[in-house]
Amino acid sequence: MSATKQDIIRSASKMFKEKGFLATSIQEIALDCSIAKGSVYKYFPSKEDLLCAVFDECQTDYFDRAEHLQKTETGTPKEGLVNQIVFRFQYFIEYRHIMVDFTDLPITQYPAFHAIRTHVRARMMEWHRSWLLEVYGESIEPFLWDLIFIYRAILKDYLQRMINELTQLSIEDTAWFIVDKLDALVEHMTRSDSKGLLGRSAYEKFIHSGANDWEEEKGRIAKELFGTVAARLEVWPGGTARRKELQEIARLLGEEIAQAQPRRPLIQALCAYLEQEQELRSLVIQLRQIVLGEQG
């Protein structure tokens, strides 16, 4: 019997779903397809290549079904978001050995892994963005990226709870609980006129983390953060003298950052001075961490 590439992916998907990647052998997949082991390698040079193909097919199926659910939704946008969360949890629990375990497997340095991870991350983040805007409208634009990352973290954490804890949470109750907390967060951030901490650059860094062009990404992020600091100083409410003093410190910091070999102690000292101002503290800390490669 001969088997097509799709037949092999289908068998691998079934076995990875049931047993996981590490517990499944190429021989078992070949037997399931009723072909010789060598026939699998004609299409897939390694088991890692096969996993990438399976994962890519699963995520494509996920988005196809999520988009169909969106098109057939008859309730309010908020009810639609709840239904999306319910579907997400159901799908990821069913395919957890593929969709959830994928990033924890020992293939993080595999070339195909980075391409698929970047693609899926970008598509998922865009999906989150579009749904949050659909439910809450353009009023969340000032803190949109913060809300996306918070929402993503909540989804990830509760999914892990559902998979790993003995007491099974109700998927529907959990979905409504998450949206209820998003409501409260959006209301608070809107009422407090929050501008958020994260921008588009945080999204780009997340999507491309691990990519070879990180140095270029880092420069763009630092430039954006510095620009935000300068913009805030332009409308500084603390008096003209203090504003000019802070602007001079920021100017010196910008010049030092632009040097081919910036002096680390000087950057630390200038940042420490600016960090005294609560309005600048978070931005400057992020800038310092990016420029100096510090972790907190």
Secondary structure, DSSP 4 states (H G I P E B T S, - for coil): ----HHHHHHHHHHHHHHH-STT--HHHHHHHHTS-HHHHHHH-SSHHHHHHHHHHHHHHHHHHHHHHHHHT--S-HHHHHHHHHHHHHHHHHHTIIIIIGGGGSTTTT-HHHHHHHHHHHHHHHHHHHHHHHHHH-GGGGGGHHHHHHHHHHHHHHHHHHHHH-SSPPPHHHHHHHHHHHHHHHHHHHHHTT---S--HHHHHHHHTTT-TTHHHHHHHHHHHHHHHHHHHHHT-SS-HHHHHHHHHHHHHHHHHHTSSS--HHHHHHHHHHHTTSHHHHHHHHHHHHHHHT---
